[in-house]
Every structure is written in structure tokens, then in C-alpha cells.
Amino acid sequence: MGQLKVNQNLVTADNAAQLVKICPFGAISYDGKTLDISSACKMCKMCVRKGPAGVVEFVEEEKATVDKSLWRGVCVYVDHAGEKIHRVTYELIGKAKKLAAVTGHPVYALIIGKDAAKGAKTLLRYGVDKIFVYDDDALEDFRVEPYTTIFCDFIDQIKPSSILVGATNLGRQLAPRVAARCRAGLTADCTVLEMKENTDLVQIRPAFGGNIMAQIVSPDHRPQFCTVRYKVFSEPKPNDTESGEIVNMTVKPEFLQSGVEILSKTVKPKDVDISEADVIVAVGRGAKGAATLAQAKELADLLGGVIACTRPLVEENVFDAKHQIGLSGRTVKPKFIITLGISGAVQFAAGMKSSDCIVAINTDKSAPIFDVAHYGIVGDLTKILPTLIEKIKEAQNV
């Protein structure tokens, strides 16, 4: 990037009028003494190329440089509640090992909390080289200020090149604050991660409503931050033996300073989580009639699964947002998913295309959902669903 510089000593009434006329965005003004360029400027540089020579010039900004050799390792933040580690952590560790293999760097894990060391031991079976533990009774409850300070202390001491954080409720709060404090960028909800040999992390995510896949690289800054949703990557199998090292870090009193005081806690009742389901029946606008929805629910019950939906049905208050699949909903990876009356827009497909088996039913044989489905049925749901339910009941009674 750069900026436009006005050499006021060269400005005259005549060339100022010329520059005002040249600017297609009306960003240049002259008050008789000073030529000014406002925020309406789109940096088209027309004033530089077509304007009076030397009056306005484009000055390149000096790029920040970083010694990449000082930054080593791919780190995964361990999202946990007590000793229970969120499954997205294991998925990210599996991906981190593949990324680190490109550069020969180690794989790190960072865990913060009360009794964090107990949870850290579980990770030794997943091939992490070093697990850094910040364990303190005051860290029992998540408060973003101390967690951010501790995270930054880890970065200052260890200097990991790349940091992967699960896009959970906690991760979405923590990662942006840490990245901002480190003056680094953050790519949210990545769907693909690739590593270059020079340790640049290629972070790929849907953009413009899922119409394009943006590739984001931070070649001049370290560390590199990204968040990844649950079920985007595959969870590796644990090893039979433990390996790696647990490193206990010091929690200094100043790390625990916070303007937040937790007065009480209420345990939230466990709700349906479609991300965890092995079987899903997903309905779209083509299946929103009351009778069809009732049959879809019956089908889900028969298959031992849960019901999910597309965004339009959430917007019409047919379903709660927690049932939505897609870029603005949940990412799912069930063993079996059947879609009813769903056209298969990019936004929806991005949230379920990694499912083991996809069956699509739609009246339109050209619907995009058939591009990602393993099996497709073209036909009327009102005729297909009752027959399907009847056949499943017959098979279950055998």
C-alpha cells in the first residue's frame, strides 16, 4: 500500500482547478490556499497520471519485515471445559501435523485453565511435540482478559509461526483479541489450510456469500492466526503410546487482572447439536409444508437421527437457528444425510459436503445439490417420503 502526497509548494490556482476536474470521485478540493484529498479518494491515481507533473505523487509505504527464522512451529489452542477437550482440538492437531510436515516444524498445543495439566495428558497420544500448560485455580472460568494476556505471554516466549483456534464460542472471542494485541491478521472460518515451504500459511475460506474461495496469506507478519469450524477437518486416531512433552508455564499474578467478576454460573441444559449427529434429515423450502415436515421428522426418528434445515426456514421461523446447516449455520459431517427439497446453494453445500453419504431428493434434476450427492432421487417429495417411511418400517419389523 501507499498514499498520495500533495506538494503544496507546487500548487497554483490553475493546476488545482485541473486536478479538481480530473478526479472522478470528487475527492479533491481547493480553498484558494491548500489542495486537499478527502476520504472519498479511491486511490485510482488519475491525479498522478493525468494531472500536472509533480503536484500529486504516489508514495509507497515501507513494508514491515519479519525474520521468519525466529518463528517456528504450528500451535493449536486447546478448547476445553475442565478435563473434557472439545473435539475440534483433535481435528486441528491432525491438520497441524500435516502443515508442520511441510516445513519440518514442531507441533505445539496451548492449554489454559484450572487443572489444565490433566487434560494435557490426553493429547500425548495425538503426536503433539510439546504441550504448554498454564494451570491456575483463578483460570477455572473463562475471562477474556487474563486468557488473552496468557496467550500473548506464550507467543512472546515460544514464537509459533502459525496458530490454529477452533471457531467455538470461546475461540471466536479469544482469537481476535490475541491477534489484535499481536498486531497480526486473523482469517475466520477457514475451510482449507495449506503450508508453503517458507512457512507462509495459505488460509482459504468462502467469501462474498460463498461465491468465491479467497486465499489469504500474511507473508510479512508473524504469528499467523486462523479459526476453523468443528467438523471441517477429520479427527485423527490416537496412537497406542504417548509421546511428546508437557511444559508447565508460569502464571504470574499480573496475568490474572480482569475487569470482569463472575458472580454466579448457571448450567445450560444440553440441546440438540446437529454437528454431533451421525444421521441428519435436512429440509429446505421445497419441504416446508406442515405434512411434509411431519414426515421428515418421522423419517429422522426412524433413522435415529436429527432434523436440520436451510437458512430460509430459519428466517421464516420454521426452525431455530441451531438447526441450520451452512456458512451462516453449522458445519456437519454425519455418516448419512438425506436432503429434502434443498436446491444445494454454495452456502449450504459448504456446510455438509464432507458427509460420508449424501442422498438428495429434489424435483429439479438440475439442482446443484446433485453435484455433491452420492445418490439422487428426482421426484415429488409428497409421493417419495411416504413410500420411503413405509419401506423403512417394513425393514425394521423384519
N, C-alpha and C positions, 0 to 999 in steps of 0.2 A: 504494500500500500504506500501511498504518498499523499501529498497535499498541494494545493495551489497556493503559490506565493505571489502577492501583488507588490511590485516595485513602485511604491508611491512616488518616488522622485522622477519617474518617467511618465507619470500620468498627466495628461492635458485634457482640456475640455473636449477637444476633437476626438482624441483616441478613446476617451471614456465613453463618449456617445456611440462610437463604433462598437465597443465591447458590449455595451448595454443592448445594442441592436442584434449583435451576433448570438447572444445566449438564448438558446431555445426554451429554457426553463424560467426565464425572468429572474435569475438568481443574482444578477449583477446590478448594482445601483451606484449612483454618483451624486454626492450632495454639494458639489462645487469645490470641495477640498479633498475628500477621501473616496477612493473607489473601494466598494465593499462587495464581498461574495457571501451570500446568505446560505442557510442550511438547505435551501431549495436546489442547490447545486447537485447534479447527478454525476459529476466527475467525467463528463463526456470529452473534456479538454478541447472543445471547439474554440474557446478563447485563446488557447495556446497555439493551436494550429492555424487559425484564420485571423486572429487578432494582431494588433501592432506588435512587432518583434520586441521581446524582452519585457513588455509591460506585465504580462502574467506568465509565470513559468511553473512547470510541474516539478516538484522536488520529491525525490524518492526518500522514504524513511529508512533509517538503518534497521536491518533485520536483527532481531535478537538471536544470539547464537548460544548453543548449549554443547557442552562436552559430553557426548553420548557415552563415552567410555566410563564415565563416573556413575552411570545409571545402569544397573544390572538386575535382571530378574523380572518374572511375571508374578504379581501378587493377587491373591483372591481374598476379598473381605469375607469373613465367616459370619453369616447371618444366623443367629441362634436365639433361642429362648431357654435359658438355663442350660441344661446339658443336651437339649434337643436342637440339632442343627437342621436348618432349612435345606430341603433337597436341592435348591438352586445352587447352593455352595458346592455340592459334589459335581454338578454339571459343569460349573465354571472351572473347577480343578481339572476335570478331564480335558476341557478346552485349553486351559493354561499350559498343560503338559505338551500338547501339540504345538502351541505357539512357541514355547520355550525351546522345543527341539530344533527349531529353525536356526536359532542363534546360539544354542548351547548354553543358555542361561538357566539358572535355578528357578524352581517354582516355590513361592512363598505363600503362606497363609497368615492372615492377621485376625486375631480373635480378641475381643474386648468384652469384659463383663465380670460379674461375680461368679466364682468357681469356674472361670473360663478354662482353666487347665484340664478339668475333667472332660469337657467337650473336645479339647485339642487332641487328646489321646486317640479319639476315634479316627482322626484324619491321618494318622500314621500309616493306615492301611491303604491309603489312596495315592501314595507316591509323592507326597509333598516333601521337598528337601528341608525346609525349615518352617516351623510354626511359631510365630511370635505372639506371646501371650501377655496381655495387660489385665491382671486379675486384682480386683479390689472390691470390698463389700459395698463401697459407695457407688459402684457401677452396676448394681443389681437392676435398676430401672434405666431405660434409655432416656438420656437427656442429651440433646444435640450439641450443646456447647462443650462439655467435657469429652464426649466421644470425638468431636472434631479436633480438639486440641491433642488428644492422644493419637489419633490417626496421623496428624501432621508431625508429631514427635517421631513416630515410626518412619515416616517418609524422610525426615531430616537425617535420621541415623542410618537407615538401610539403603535409601535411594533406589527403590524399584523403578524399572523403566516403564512398566505398564501395570495398571491396576484395574481389576475386574470386580464389579459390585453387582449383586443381584438387584433387579428392579422390583424389590418388595416395598412395602410401606416404609420400612426403616431405611432401606437403601436409597429410596428416592429423596429422603430428607437429608441423609448424611453425605452422599457423594457430591452433590452440587456445592455444599458448604466447604468441603475439603478441597475440591478442585478450585473454587474461587480463592480460598486462602493461599493455595499454592500458585495462583496466577496461571492456571492451566485450563485447557478446554475440557469439556465433558460431552461425550456423544451418548444420548439416551436411547434405550430400547434397540440396541444393535441386534441384527438377525444373523450377520455373518462377521467373523473376525479372521483376519489373515495377518501374518507377520512377514515383514521384509528382512533380509539378511542384515540390514543396517539398523535393526531394532525398531523401525517405524511400524506402528500398529495401524493396519488398514481397518477402519471401522465402517461397516456397511449397514445402512438402515433405510427403511422406506421413507420417502419424502413426498411432499405435495399430494397428500392423501393416498399415498401408496402407488402413485402413477410412475414414479421413478425410484431407483435404488441409488442413494447417494453414497459415495465413497469419501470418507473423511480421514485425513491424515494430519498429524501435528509434528512436522519434521523439525521444528525449531524450539520445541518445549518438552520438558520432562517434569513430572511423570505424565503418562498418557492415561486418561480416565475414560471408562465407558461403563454403562449399565446394560444388563441383559435380563430379559424376562425369563421366568420359570418355564421350563419345557421347550425352550428353543434349542438347546444342545442336549445330547444324550448323556445320561449318567453312567460313568464307568463302573465296572465291577470292582469291589475291594480286593486287595491282594490277600493271600493267605498269611503273610507275615508282615510285621510292622517295619517301617523304615523311616529315616528322616530324624530330625532333631527338634525338640521343643526348647525354645529360648524364652525364658521369663524376663520380661521387661519391667522397668521401674515405673510405678505410678506416683509421680510427685504430687504433693498437696495442691500446688497451683494448677495442676491439670483438672482438678475437680471443681473449680469455681464455676458457678452457674447462677443465672437469674431466675431459674425455674425451680420451684419446690413442689414435689409430689405429695399431695395431702392424702389421697386415697386411691385405691385401684379397684376396678370392677371387672371381673372376668366376663368376657363377651361369650355368649353361647355359640358353640360351633355351628356354622352354617354350611350349606352345600357349597363345595368348591369344585367347579367343573374342571379345574386344572388337574385335579387328582383322579378324575373319573377314568375308568378303563373302557366304559361304554357310554356313548353320547348319542342322543337323538336330537338333532338340531333342526329348528323350524324357521322358515323365512316368511316373506309376505305372501307367498303362494300357499301357505298353510295356516293362515291366521284365523280362519273361521272357527267358531266355537266347537263344532262337531269334529273338525279335523284336529284341533288342538287336544281335544279329549282323547282321540285315538292315538295321537303322538305320545301323550302321557302314558297311555295304556301300553303302548309298544315299548317305551323306555322301562316301565316296570317289569314287563315280561322278560326283557333282556338283562335286567339287573343293573340298569344304567340310570343316567340323569338326563333331564331335558335342558336344552340350551337354545339360543336364538341369535338372530342377526340384529344389527343396530336399529332398523326401522321399528321392530316390535318393542324395543325398549323405549323409543321416542313416542310410541303410541300407548305407552303404559300397559302393554300386554304382559311384559316381563320386567323383572327388576334388573338393573344393570349388572349384577353379579352373575347373571346367566348369559351375558353377551360374549360371543366369540369374535375376535378380530383385532385390528390395530388399536382401536379405542376401547377394547374389552379385554378378554383373557386369551392367552395363548394356551392351546390344549394339544395334547399328544396321546390320545387314547389308543387302545388296541383296536377298537372298532368305533366308527362314527357313521351314522346314516343321516343324510341331509334331505329335508323335505321342503320342496318349493323354494329352494335357495338358488339364485342365479349364479352366485360364486364370484362376486366382485373381488378385486385385488385385496381390498381391506379385510374381507372375511377370510379369503383363502390363505392369507399370510398368517392367520391365527390358528390354522388347523391342518395345513398341507403336509405336516410331518407325521400325521397319524398313520398307524400301521396298516389299517384297512379302511378305505373310504368308499361308501356306497351312496350314490346320488340318485334322487328321484325328481324329475322335472318334466314339465310338458314341452319345454323348448329344447329340441335336440342340439341347438347351437349354443346353449348356455355355457358360460366359461367354467362352471363347476365340473363339467365332464372332462376338462383338461387336467384336473388334479385327482379325479376319482379313479379308483381301481375298477369299480363296477358301476355301470349306469343303467337306469331304467327310465325310458321316455314314456310318459303316460299320465293319466289323471289320478291324482292322489286319492280322491274320494272312492275310486274303484280299487286301487292298488293296496291302500292301507288296510281295509277290512279283510282282504284276502290274505295279506301278509300276517296279520294278527291271528287269523284263524289257523293258518298253517303252523305258526309257532306254537299255538296252544295244542294242536294235534300232536306235534313232535314232543312236547313236554309231557304229554299224558301217556306216551308210549312206554 
